[in-house]
Amino acid sequence: MSIQVVFFGGFLASQPNVDLWKASAENLCPGVKYDAFPFPAHTASDDVSAVKGFEDKFDGVINNIQSFAADQLFIVGHSSGCAIANSLNSRLKGDHSKITLVDLDGFAPRADQIKDSTVQAWSAEGAGGKGRSLRWAAGHRIYPAPLATQTWSLHFSLVNSAATDAITQDNYKDTGYAGCVANLYWLP
């Protein structure tokens, strides 16, 4: 069975950041096709701006997905990147029963964006219930972060299972993907 993962980094995630995630994911789970996209440069973190900032790239991503024709497709967004993932899913034509939309501590998809896709919405909690991720929400699946207990480190633990409390609101742009061990908790 072929699997494709299309990953969208959150606000300020650069190409080098998502490249670290992708390299780690390929090492941890080879045989899966991974595509990873940074957050659009010079774009605000709200959902409307995120989608508008990625507008000129949607067709290319859709063509890539259609040409690979995986048996199972995971469209994954982290933080503000969830808005882009949700929009991509809504733009795909055809059968959505083999698509899983994965929301990692970000914008939840609207009903019209889900279609017939499976949705996994994740938040993180520190060991022993200590601390909650930035966009923690009841009803989400909870990732039990082994090394993080603070809001921002928990937020990044959903993409980087090596995330520690050294990640803060002031330094996440530089430290969120540092030493990245791709968190693939949601992948079967």
ABEGO torsion letter per residue (X at the ends): XBBBBBBBBBBGBBAAAAAAAAAAAAAABBGBBBBBBBBBBGBBABAAAAAAAAAAAAAAAAAAAAAAGBABBBBBBBEAAAAAAAAAAAABBEBAAABBBBBBGBBBBBAAAAEABBBBBBBBBBBGGBEBBAABBBGBBBBBBAABABAAAAAAAAABAABBAABBAAAAAAAAABGBBBBAAABX
